[in-house]
Amino acid sequence: MVLRRQTLTAQVVDHLLNLIKSGQVKPGDKLPSEQELMSQLGVSRTCVREAVKSLESLRLIEARPGTGTVVLEPSPTGLFMAESFWSQGDDRNTDYLLEFRRIIEVGVAALAAQRADEANIAALQDALDRFRAECLSGHVSAHTDLAFHAALAAASKNPMVMTVWEMISSRLTGVVAAVNESPYCSYAAAETEREHQEILAAIKARDSEGAAELMRSHLHNAEVICRVVVPETAY
C-alpha cells in the first residue's frame, strides 16, 4: 500500500484509526513500529511520527519508552474527534476546522495579551526560538509550528480554551504538516515566523486589540497558503 503524497499524514492517521476501530489492535496491544509503518505505507518517519502524535493528543494511543506505542481504551469523545477532524470523506470538515480556529484563536490572542505572565512570555519566546532553529535546519515540524499557538492557549489562563485547543490541535497538525511537506515550505515558514514575532510583541506590550488583529491576519494568511499549496482534501 503506497499513499498519495498530498494526504500522507491524514491517511496514516486514517490507517491507524481503522486498525483500532476494526479490533485488529485492541486496548493494550502495540501498534506496528515506525519502521513497519514506513515500509507498509511508503511514507517517511516524520510523517508517521506526526500521525502518532496526533492520535496521542486525543488519548487514543500512548508512546511508552521501551515498550512501543500502545492502544488505549478508546473513549467515545476521542473517536468522535478523530473521525470528525480526520475524515477523508467530507471536504467540509477542514473548512469547519479552519473557520472554528479563526473564531477561537483571535479571542485567545486578546486574552493572552491581558493575562500572560513572565512564564507564559518565556514559553512563547521558547516556541518561537525553536521554530526559528528548525527553519534554519531546513525542516519544520508541525508540532513545533503549533507550539506557539499552544503557548498562547496556556497564556489565556482559561482551562476551557486549553481543552478545546487539545481537541483541535491534532487535526491542525495534519494541515500544517501538509504545507511543511510542500515545495512552498520555506516561504510559509518565513511568513509564520514573522507573524508570530509580531503577535508576541503585541502580547508583551499588553495590546489585546493589536494581538487579536494580528492573529486574525495570521490565520487568514495561513489559510490562503493552505488552500493554494494543498488544495481540496490534501490536508
Accessible surface in RSA format (square Angstrom, percent):
REM  Atomic radii and reference values for relative SASA: ProtOr
REM  Chains: A
REM  Algorithm: Lee & Richards
REM  Probe-radius: 1.40
REM  Slices: 20
REM RES _ NUM      All-atoms   Total-Side   Main-Chain    Non-polar    All polar
REM                ABS   REL    ABS   REL    ABS   REL    ABS   REL    ABS   REL
RES MET A   1   146.19  75.7  89.08  59.0  57.11 136.0  95.39  81.1  50.79  67.3
RES VAL A   2   124.81  82.1  94.75  85.8  30.06  72.4  94.75  82.3  30.06  81.5
RES LEU A   3    22.42  12.5  10.84   7.8  11.58  29.1  13.15   9.2   9.27  24.9
RES ARG A   4   136.06  57.1 126.83  64.7   9.23  22.0  65.15  89.0  70.91  43.0
RES ARG A   5   146.48  61.5 140.77  71.8   5.70  13.6  69.41  94.9  77.06  46.7
RES GLN A   6    93.80  52.5  82.47  60.3  11.32  27.0  42.47  90.4  51.33  38.9
RES THR A   7     2.73   1.9   0.96   1.0   1.77   4.2   2.73   3.7   0.00   0.0
RES LEU A   8    14.34   8.0  12.56   9.0   1.78   4.5  12.56   8.8   1.78   4.8
RES THR A   9     5.83   4.1   3.62   3.7   2.22   5.3   3.30   4.4   2.54   3.8
RES ALA A  10     3.41   3.1   1.70   2.6   1.71   3.9   1.70   2.4   1.71   4.5
RES GLN A  11    29.06  16.3  26.57  19.4   2.49   5.9   8.70  18.5  20.36  15.4
RES VAL A  12     0.00   0.0   0.00   0.0   0.00   0.0   0.00   0.0   0.00   0.0
RES VAL A  13     0.00   0.0   0.00   0.0   0.00   0.0   0.00   0.0   0.00   0.0
RES ASP A  14    50.93  35.7  50.86  50.6   0.07   0.2   0.77   1.8  50.16  50.0
RES HIS A  15    35.30  19.3  31.12  21.6   4.18  10.7  25.38  26.2   9.92  11.5
RES LEU A  16     0.00   0.0   0.00   0.0   0.00   0.0   0.00   0.0   0.00   0.0
RES LEU A  17     4.45   2.5   4.45   3.2   0.00   0.0   4.45   3.1   0.00   0.0
RES ASN A  18    69.99  48.3  68.53  66.2   1.46   3.5  21.01  50.6  48.98  47.3
RES LEU A  19    20.30  11.3  20.30  14.5   0.00   0.0  20.30  14.3   0.00   0.0
RES ILE A  20    13.82   7.9   3.62   2.7  10.21  24.6   3.62   2.6  10.21  27.7
RES LYS A  21   101.46  49.5  63.89  39.2  37.57  89.5  39.84  35.9  61.62  65.6
RES SER A  22    71.97  60.8  29.53  39.4  42.44  97.8  42.09  89.6  29.89  41.9
RES GLY A  23    24.57  30.3   0.00   N/A  24.57  30.3  21.65  59.4   2.92   6.5
RES GLN A  24   126.15  70.5  92.04  67.3  34.11  81.2  41.00  87.3  85.15  64.6
RES VAL A  25    17.35  11.4  16.50  14.9   0.85   2.1  16.50  14.3   0.85   2.3
RES LYS A  26   122.91  60.0 122.15  74.9   0.76   1.8  87.68  78.9  35.23  37.5
RES PRO A  27    64.00  46.6  42.96  39.2  21.04  76.5  43.04  35.5  20.96 130.3
RES GLY A  28    55.54  68.5   0.00   N/A  55.54  68.5  30.16  82.8  25.37  56.8
RES ASP A  29    61.35  43.0  56.77  56.5   4.58  10.8  14.38  33.8  46.97  46.8
RES LYS A  30   120.97  59.0 103.24  63.3  17.73  42.2  54.42  49.0  66.55  70.9
RES LEU A  31    11.50   6.4   1.05   0.8  10.44  26.3   1.19   0.8  10.31  27.7
RES PRO A  32    32.50  23.7  20.97  19.1  11.53  41.9  26.66  22.0   5.84  36.3
RES SER A  33    57.11  48.3  45.17  60.3  11.94  27.5  50.56 107.7   6.55   9.2
RES GLU A  34    53.65  30.8  47.15  35.7   6.50  15.5  26.64  51.5  27.01  22.1
RES GLN A  35   104.16  58.2 102.99  75.3   1.17   2.8  55.98 119.2  48.18  36.5
RES GLU A  36    88.36  50.7  84.04  63.6   4.32  10.3  32.38  62.6  55.99  45.7
RES LEU A  37     1.64   0.9   1.64   1.2   0.00   0.0   1.64   1.2   0.00   0.0
RES MET A  38    38.32  19.8  33.11  21.9   5.21  12.4  33.38  28.4   4.94   6.5
RES SER A  39    90.38  76.4  57.95  77.3  32.43  74.7  31.26  66.6  59.12  82.8
RES GLN A  40    85.33  47.7  72.72  53.1  12.61  30.0  41.54  88.4  43.79  33.2
RES LEU A  41     0.70   0.4   0.70   0.5   0.00   0.0   0.70   0.5   0.00   0.0
RES GLY A  42    45.05  55.6   0.00   N/A  45.05  55.6  23.59  64.8  21.45  48.0
RES VAL A  43    13.87   9.1   0.00   0.0  13.87  33.4   6.44   5.6   7.43  20.2
RES SER A  44    61.16  51.7  49.76  66.4  11.40  26.3  48.40 103.1  12.76  17.9
RES ARG A  45    94.57  39.7  92.26  47.0   2.31   5.5  28.69  39.2  65.88  39.9
RES THR A  46    54.02  38.4  51.24  51.9   2.78   6.6  21.64  29.1  32.38  49.0
RES CYS A  47     0.37   0.3   0.17   0.2   0.19   0.5   0.18   0.4   0.19   0.2
RES VAL A  48     0.22   0.1   0.22   0.2   0.00   0.0   0.22   0.2   0.00   0.0
RES ARG A  49   114.20  47.9 112.89  57.5   1.30   3.1  29.46  40.3  84.73  51.4
RES GLU A  50     8.43   4.8   8.25   6.2   0.18   0.4   3.96   7.7   4.46   3.6
RES ALA A  51     0.00   0.0   0.00   0.0   0.00   0.0   0.00   0.0   0.00   0.0
RES VAL A  52    19.04  12.5  19.04  17.2   0.00   0.0  19.04  16.5   0.00   0.0
RES LYS A  53    90.72  44.3  87.63  53.8   3.09   7.4  47.21  42.5  43.51  46.3
RES SER A  54     0.13   0.1   0.00   0.0   0.13   0.3   0.13   0.3   0.00   0.0
RES LEU A  55     0.00   0.0   0.00   0.0   0.00   0.0   0.00   0.0   0.00   0.0
RES GLU A  56    56.33  32.3  45.97  34.8  10.36  24.7  12.66  24.5  43.67  35.7
RES SER A  57    38.29  32.4  20.87  27.9  17.42  40.1  33.30  70.9   4.99   7.0
RES LEU A  58    13.98   7.8   5.56   4.0   8.42  21.2   8.50   6.0   5.48  14.7
RES ARG A  59   155.42  65.3 148.36  75.6   7.06  16.8  62.81  85.8  92.61  56.1
RES LEU A  60     0.52   0.3   0.19   0.1   0.33   0.8   0.19   0.1   0.33   0.9
RES ILE A  61     2.80   1.6   0.00   0.0   2.80   6.7   0.00   0.0   2.80   7.6
RES GLU A  62    70.70  40.6  70.11  53.0   0.59   1.4  17.43  33.7  53.26  43.5
RES ALA A  63    51.59  47.4  36.73  56.7  14.85  33.8  36.78  51.8  14.81  39.2
RES ARG A  64    97.49  40.9  93.12  47.5   4.37  10.4  29.01  39.6  68.48  41.5
RES PRO A  65   136.53  99.5 105.39  96.1  31.15 113.2 117.15  96.7  19.38 120.4
RES GLY A  66    94.01 115.9   0.00   N/A  94.01 115.9  45.35 124.4  48.66 109.0
RES THR A  67    66.55  47.3  53.82  54.6  12.73  30.3  33.40  44.9  33.15  50.1
RES GLY A  68    34.34  42.4   0.00   N/A  34.34  42.4  31.82  87.3   2.52   5.6
RES THR A  69    26.25  18.7  22.12  22.4   4.13   9.8   3.80   5.1  22.45  33.9
RES VAL A  70     3.86   2.5   3.86   3.5   0.00   0.0   3.86   3.4   0.00   0.0
RES VAL A  71     1.10   0.7   0.08   0.1   1.02   2.5   0.08   0.1   1.02   2.8
RES LEU A  72    45.43  25.3  42.98  30.7   2.45   6.2  45.41  31.9   0.02   0.0
RES GLU A  73   134.32  77.1 114.81  86.9  19.51  46.5  58.80 113.7  75.52  61.7
RES PRO A  74    35.47  25.8  22.13  20.2  13.34  48.5  22.13  18.3  13.34  82.9
RES SER A  75    51.06  43.1  47.06  62.8   4.00   9.2  40.06  85.3  11.00  15.4
RES PRO A  76   116.53  84.9 106.09  96.7  10.44  37.9 112.34  92.8   4.19  26.0
RES THR A  77    85.38  60.7  80.63  81.7   4.75  11.3  49.06  65.9  36.32  54.9
RES GLY A  78     4.54   5.6   0.00   N/A   4.54   5.6   4.17  11.4   0.37   0.8
RES LEU A  79    40.64  22.6  40.64  29.1   0.00   0.0  40.64  28.5   0.00   0.0
RES PHE A  80   131.29  65.7 128.40  79.5   2.90   7.5 130.75  79.3   0.55   1.6
RES MET A  81    17.56   9.1  17.56  11.6   0.00   0.0   7.90   6.7   9.67  12.8
RES ALA A  82     0.00   0.0   0.00   0.0   0.00   0.0   0.00   0.0   0.00   0.0
RES GLU A  83    69.35  39.8  65.02  49.2   4.33  10.3  26.49  51.2  42.85  35.0
RES SER A  84    33.98  28.7  24.91  33.2   9.07  20.9  24.65  52.5   9.33  13.1
RES PHE A  85    29.51  14.8  28.50  17.7   1.01   2.6  29.08  17.6   0.44   1.3
RES TRP A  86     1.89   0.8   1.22   0.6   0.67   1.6   1.53   0.8   0.36   0.6
RES SER A  87    42.60  36.0  27.84  37.2  14.75  34.0  19.52  41.6  23.07  32.3
RES GLN A  88    56.45  31.6  34.54  25.2  21.91  52.2  32.02  68.2  24.43  18.5
RES GLY A  89    76.05  93.8   0.00   N/A  76.05  93.8  38.73 106.3  37.31  83.6
RES ASP A  90    43.63  30.6  37.57  37.4   6.06  14.3  20.02  47.1  23.61  23.5
RES ASP A  91    82.86  58.0  69.52  69.2  13.34  31.5  31.23  73.5  51.62  51.5
RES ARG A  92   137.74  57.8 137.70  70.2   0.04   0.1  49.15  67.2  88.59  53.7
RES ASN A  93    30.00  20.7  25.90  25.0   4.10   9.9   5.07  12.2  24.93  24.1
RES THR A  94    11.72   8.3  11.23  11.4   0.50   1.2   3.02   4.1   8.71  13.2
RES ASP A  95    59.76  41.9  55.82  55.6   3.95   9.3  21.38  50.3  38.39  38.3
RES TYR A  96   118.10  55.1 114.80  65.3   3.30   8.6  92.31  69.4  25.80  31.8
RES LEU A  97     3.05   1.7   0.51   0.4   2.54   6.4   2.69   1.9   0.36   1.0
RES LEU A  98     8.86   4.9   7.86   5.6   0.99   2.5   7.98   5.6   0.88   2.4
RES GLU A  99    87.36  50.2  87.14  65.9   0.22   0.5  14.97  28.9  72.40  59.1
RES PHE A 100    79.53  39.8  78.62  48.7   0.91   2.4  79.35  48.1   0.18   0.5
RES ARG A 101    17.60   7.4  17.60   9.0   0.00   0.0   2.84   3.9  14.76   8.9
RES ARG A 102    83.41  35.0  80.55  41.1   2.86   6.8  29.42  40.2  53.99  32.7
RES ILE A 103   120.31  68.5  97.64  72.7  22.66  54.6 105.81  76.2  14.50  39.3
RES ILE A 104    45.14  25.7  40.19  29.9   4.95  11.9  42.38  30.5   2.76   7.5
RES GLU A 105     2.83   1.6   2.78   2.1   0.05   0.1   1.93   3.7   0.89   0.7
RES VAL A 106    19.02  12.5  19.02  17.2   0.00   0.0  19.02  16.5   0.00   0.0
RES GLY A 107    35.18  43.4   0.00   N/A  35.18  43.4  33.29  91.4   1.89   4.2
RES VAL A 108     7.23   4.8   6.44   5.8   0.79   1.9   6.44   5.6   0.79   2.1
RES ALA A 109     0.00   0.0   0.00   0.0   0.00   0.0   0.00   0.0   0.00   0.0
RES ALA A 110    21.01  19.3  21.01  32.4   0.00   0.0  21.01  29.6   0.00   0.0
RES LEU A 111    42.40  23.6  42.40  30.3   0.00   0.0  42.40  29.8   0.00   0.0
RES ALA A 112     0.00   0.0   0.00   0.0   0.00   0.0   0.00   0.0   0.00   0.0
RES ALA A 113     0.02   0.0   0.00   0.0   0.02   0.1   0.02   0.0   0.00   0.0
RES GLN A 114   108.61  60.7  77.58  56.7  31.04  73.9  31.87  67.8  76.74  58.2
RES ARG A 115   104.52  43.9  88.70  45.2  15.82  37.7  27.03  36.9  77.49  47.0
RES ALA A 116     2.46   2.3   0.00   0.0   2.46   5.6   0.00   0.0   2.46   6.5
RES ASP A 117    62.77  44.0  56.61  56.3   6.16  14.6  38.16  89.8  24.62  24.5
RES GLU A 118   156.65  89.9 148.18 112.1   8.47  20.2  63.14 122.1  93.51  76.3
RES ALA A 119    73.46  67.5  58.09  89.6  15.38  35.0  65.95  92.9   7.52  19.9
RES ASN A 120    17.38  12.0  16.92  16.4   0.46   1.1   0.46   1.1  16.92  16.4
RES ILE A 121    32.84  18.7  32.84  24.5   0.00   0.0  32.84  23.7   0.00   0.0
RES ALA A 122    60.52  55.6  49.72  76.7  10.80  24.6  56.43  79.5   4.09  10.8
RES ALA A 123    47.26  43.5  37.02  57.1  10.24  23.3  44.26  62.3   3.00   8.0
RES LEU A 124     0.00   0.0   0.00   0.0   0.00   0.0   0.00   0.0   0.00   0.0
RES GLN A 125    55.77  31.2  55.77  40.8   0.00   0.0  33.23  70.7  22.53  17.1
RES ASP A 126    70.63  49.5  67.85  67.5   2.78   6.6  19.83  46.7  50.80  50.7
RES ALA A 127     1.40   1.3   1.22   1.9   0.18   0.4   1.22   1.7   0.18   0.5
RES LEU A 128     3.86   2.1   3.71   2.7   0.15   0.4   3.86   2.7   0.00   0.0
RES ASP A 129    61.55  43.1  56.59  56.3   4.96  11.7  24.68  58.1  36.87  36.8
RES ARG A 130   106.27  44.6 103.37  52.7   2.90   6.9  57.91  79.2  48.36  29.3
RES PHE A 131     2.35   1.2   2.35   1.5   0.00   0.0   2.35   1.4   0.00   0.0
RES ARG A 132    71.63  30.1  71.63  36.5   0.00   0.0  39.33  53.8  32.30  19.6
RES ALA A 133    58.37  53.7  48.73  75.2   9.64  21.9  52.43  73.8   5.94  15.7
RES GLU A 134    47.10  27.0  46.38  35.1   0.72   1.7  21.64  41.9  25.46  20.8
RES CYS A 135    35.58  26.9  15.19  16.9  20.39  47.9  17.87  45.3  17.72  19.1
RES LEU A 136   153.26  85.4 119.09  85.2  34.17  85.9 122.62  86.1  30.64  82.5
RES SER A 137    86.96  73.5  43.14  57.6  43.82 100.9  49.25 104.9  37.70  52.8
RES GLY A 138    64.31  79.3   0.00   N/A  64.31  79.3  34.87  95.7  29.44  65.9
RES HIS A 139    83.28  45.5  80.21  55.8   3.07   7.9  62.97  64.9  20.31  23.6
RES VAL A 140     3.90   2.6   3.48   3.2   0.41   1.0   3.48   3.0   0.41   1.1
RES SER A 141    20.94  17.7  20.94  27.9   0.00   0.0  18.38  39.1   2.56   3.6
RES ALA A 142     1.10   1.0   0.00   0.0   1.10   2.5   0.00   0.0   1.10   2.9
RES HIS A 143    53.81  29.4  46.43  32.3   7.38  18.9  28.08  28.9  25.73  29.9
RES THR A 144    11.41   8.1   9.35   9.5   2.05   4.9   1.18   1.6  10.23  15.5
RES ASP A 145    17.15  12.0  16.90  16.8   0.25   0.6   0.00   0.0  17.15  17.1
RES LEU A 146     9.13   5.1   8.77   6.3   0.36   0.9   9.08   6.4   0.05   0.1
RES ALA A 147    19.81  18.2  12.37  19.1   7.44  16.9  16.96  23.9   2.84   7.5
RES PHE A 148     1.82   0.9   1.82   1.1   0.00   0.0   1.82   1.1   0.00   0.0
RES HIS A 149     2.44   1.3   1.52   1.1   0.92   2.4   0.00   0.0   2.44   2.8
RES ALA A 150    34.01  31.3  32.17  49.6   1.84   4.2  32.49  45.8   1.52   4.0
RES ALA A 151    13.83  12.7   5.81   9.0   8.02  18.2  12.70  17.9   1.13   3.0
RES LEU A 152     0.00   0.0   0.00   0.0   0.00   0.0   0.00   0.0   0.00   0.0
RES ALA A 153     2.15   2.0   1.96   3.0   0.19   0.4   1.96   2.8   0.19   0.5
RES ALA A 154    41.10  37.8  32.77  50.6   8.33  18.9  34.49  48.6   6.60  17.5
RES ALA A 155     0.00   0.0   0.00   0.0   0.00   0.0   0.00   0.0   0.00   0.0
RES SER A 156     0.00   0.0   0.00   0.0   0.00   0.0   0.00   0.0   0.00   0.0
RES LYS A 157    97.62  47.6  67.79  41.6  29.84  71.0  59.41  53.5  38.22  40.7
RES ASN A 158    48.29  33.3  45.59  44.1   2.70   6.5   3.47   8.3  44.83  43.3
RES PRO A 159   104.63  76.3  96.86  88.3   7.77  28.3 102.62  84.7   2.01  12.5
RES MET A 160   145.51  75.4 143.14  94.7   2.37   5.7 105.73  89.9  39.78  52.7
RES VAL A 161    21.11  13.9  19.06  17.3   2.05   4.9  21.00  18.3   0.10   0.3
RES MET A 162    60.03  31.1  60.01  39.7   0.02   0.1  60.03  51.0   0.00   0.0
RES THR A 163    77.89  55.4  75.99  77.0   1.90   4.5  50.37  67.7  27.53  41.6
RES VAL A 164    30.23  19.9  30.23  27.4   0.00   0.0  30.23  26.3   0.00   0.0
RES TRP A 165    16.05   6.4  15.37   7.4   0.67   1.6  11.06   5.9   4.98   8.1
RES GLU A 166    64.83  37.2  63.50  48.0   1.33   3.2  23.90  46.2  40.92  33.4
RES MET A 167    59.02  30.6  58.33  38.6   0.70   1.7  45.49  38.7  13.54  17.9
RES ILE A 168     1.53   0.9   1.53   1.1   0.00   0.0   1.53   1.1   0.00   0.0
RES SER A 169    17.30  14.6  17.22  23.0   0.08   0.2   8.27  17.6   9.03  12.6
RES SER A 170     1.43   1.2   0.00   0.0   1.43   3.3   1.43   3.1   0.00   0.0
RES ARG A 171     5.45   2.3   5.45   2.8   0.00   0.0   0.59   0.8   4.86   2.9
RES LEU A 172     0.37   0.2   0.37   0.3   0.00   0.0   0.37   0.3   0.00   0.0
RES THR A 173     1.89   1.3   1.89   1.9   0.00   0.0   0.00   0.0   1.89   2.9
RES GLY A 174     2.68   3.3   0.00   N/A   2.68   3.3   0.79   2.2   1.89   4.2
RES VAL A 175     3.01   2.0   3.01   2.7   0.00   0.0   3.01   2.6   0.00   0.0
RES VAL A 176    18.14  11.9  17.11  15.5   1.03   2.5  18.14  15.8   0.00   0.0
RES ALA A 177     4.05   3.7   2.66   4.1   1.39   3.2   4.05   5.7   0.01   0.0
RES ALA A 178    12.97  11.9   6.00   9.3   6.97  15.9   8.21  11.6   4.76  12.6
RES VAL A 179    10.31   6.8  10.31   9.3   0.00   0.0  10.31   9.0   0.00   0.0
RES ASN A 180    17.79  12.3   8.54   8.3   9.25  22.3   2.58   6.2  15.21  14.7
RES GLU A 181    43.05  24.7  27.94  21.1  15.10  36.0  26.25  50.8  16.80  13.7
RES SER A 182    18.42  15.6   6.21   8.3  12.20  28.1  11.51  24.5   6.91   9.7
RES PRO A 183   131.30  95.7  90.15  82.2  41.16 149.6 103.46  85.4  27.85 173.1
RES TYR A 184   121.94  56.9 119.26  67.9   2.69   7.0  74.06  55.7  47.88  59.0
RES CYS A 185    20.41  15.4  20.18  22.5   0.23   0.5  11.00  27.9   9.41  10.1
RES SER A 186    94.33  79.7  82.33 109.9  12.00  27.6  47.60 101.4  46.72  65.5
RES TYR A 187   126.78  59.2 118.10  67.2   8.68  22.6  87.36  65.6  39.42  48.6
RES ALA A 188     7.91   7.3   7.83  12.1   0.09   0.2   7.91  11.1   0.00   0.0
RES ALA A 189     9.84   9.0   5.75   8.9   4.09   9.3   9.40  13.2   0.44   1.2
RES ALA A 190    57.90  53.2  47.30  73.0  10.60  24.1  52.10  73.4   5.80  15.4
RES GLU A 191    43.75  25.1  43.75  33.1   0.00   0.0   4.38   8.5  39.37  32.1
RES THR A 192    17.73  12.6  17.50  17.7   0.23   0.5   1.31   1.8  16.42  24.8
RES GLU A 193    31.96  18.4  31.96  24.2   0.00   0.0   5.21  10.1  26.75  21.8
RES ARG A 194   104.49  43.9 102.94  52.5   1.54   3.7  60.99  83.4  43.50  26.4
RES GLU A 195    11.28   6.5  10.74   8.1   0.53   1.3   7.82  15.1   3.46   2.8
RES HIS A 196     0.48   0.3   0.48   0.3   0.00   0.0   0.08   0.1   0.41   0.5
RES GLN A 197    73.10  40.9  67.16  49.1   5.94  14.1  19.36  41.2  53.74  40.8
RES GLU A 198    66.37  38.1  60.78  46.0   5.60  13.3  30.54  59.1  35.83  29.3
RES ILE A 199     0.48   0.3   0.48   0.4   0.00   0.0   0.48   0.3   0.00   0.0
RES LEU A 200     5.08   2.8   5.08   3.6   0.00   0.0   5.08   3.6   0.00   0.0
RES ALA A 201    59.11  54.4  50.40  77.8   8.72  19.8  54.31  76.5   4.81  12.7
RES ALA A 202    10.08   9.3   4.35   6.7   5.73  13.0   9.60  13.5   0.48   1.3
RES ILE A 203     0.00   0.0   0.00   0.0   0.00   0.0   0.00   0.0   0.00   0.0
RES LYS A 204   108.57  53.0  82.31  50.5  26.27  62.5  49.54  44.6  59.03  62.9
RES ALA A 205    73.56  67.6  40.69  62.8  32.87  74.8  52.67  74.2  20.88  55.3
RES ARG A 206   124.75  52.4 102.66  52.3  22.08  52.6  52.87  72.3  71.88  43.6
RES ASP A 207    64.30  45.0  58.48  58.2   5.82  13.8  18.45  43.4  45.84  45.7
RES SER A 208    26.33  22.2  24.32  32.5   2.00   4.6   1.30   2.8  25.03  35.1
RES GLU A 209   148.04  85.0 138.39 104.7   9.65  23.0  56.48 109.2  91.55  74.7
RES GLY A 210    19.54  24.1   0.00   N/A  19.54  24.1  18.72  51.4   0.81   1.8
RES ALA A 211     0.00   0.0   0.00   0.0   0.00   0.0   0.00   0.0   0.00   0.0
RES ALA A 212    14.82  13.6  14.82  22.9   0.00   0.0  14.82  20.9   0.00   0.0
RES GLU A 213    98.03  56.3  97.67  73.9   0.36   0.9  50.47  97.6  47.56  38.8
RES LEU A 214    55.66  31.0  52.91  37.9   2.75   6.9  53.40  37.5   2.26   6.1
RES MET A 215     0.06   0.0   0.06   0.0   0.00   0.0   0.06   0.1   0.00   0.0
RES ARG A 216   112.89  47.4 112.00  57.1   0.88   2.1  48.11  65.8  64.78  39.3
RES SER A 217    51.54  43.6  45.34  60.5   6.20  14.3  26.08  55.5  25.46  35.7
RES HIS A 218     5.70   3.1   5.43   3.8   0.27   0.7   2.38   2.4   3.32   3.9
RES LEU A 219     5.86   3.3   3.07   2.2   2.79   7.0   3.24   2.3   2.62   7.1
RES HIS A 220   104.95  57.4 104.19  72.4   0.75   1.9  61.33  63.2  43.62  50.8
RES ASN A 221    47.70  32.9  45.67  44.1   2.03   4.9  12.34  29.7  35.37  34.2
RES ALA A 222    27.97  25.7  22.21  34.3   5.76  13.1  26.93  37.9   1.04   2.8
RES GLU A 223    31.19  17.9  29.38  22.2   1.81   4.3  10.80  20.9  20.39  16.7
RES VAL A 224    70.09  46.1  67.11  60.8   2.99   7.2  70.09  60.9   0.00   0.0
RES ILE A 225    24.40  13.9  22.56  16.8   1.84   4.4  24.40  17.6   0.00   0.0
RES CYS A 226     9.41   7.1   9.41  10.5   0.00   0.0   0.00   0.0   9.41  10.2
RES ARG A 227    90.83  38.1  80.39  41.0  10.44  24.9  52.24  71.4  38.59  23.4
RES VAL A 228   107.46  70.7  83.40  75.5  24.06  58.0  89.34  77.6  18.12  49.2
RES VAL A 229    25.82  17.0   4.40   4.0  21.42  51.6   6.11   5.3  19.71  53.4
RES VAL A 230     6.69   4.4   5.99   5.4   0.70   1.7   6.69   5.8   0.00   0.0
RES PRO A 231    75.39  54.9  71.08  64.8   4.30  15.6  72.56  59.9   2.82  17.5
RES GLU A 232   148.40  85.2 121.55  92.0  26.85  63.9  47.40  91.7 101.00  82.5
RES THR A 233    48.18  34.3  40.80  41.4   7.38  17.6  24.07  32.3  24.11  36.4
RES ALA A 234     4.94   4.5   1.63   2.5   3.31   7.5   2.35   3.3   2.59   6.9
RES TYR A 235     6.89   3.2   3.76   2.1   3.13   8.1   4.11   3.1   2.78   3.4
END  Absolute sums over single chains surface
CHAIN  1 A    11049.4       9165.4       1884.0       6384.2       4665.2
END  Absolute sums over all chains
TOTAL         11049.4       9165.4       1884.0       6384.2       4665.2
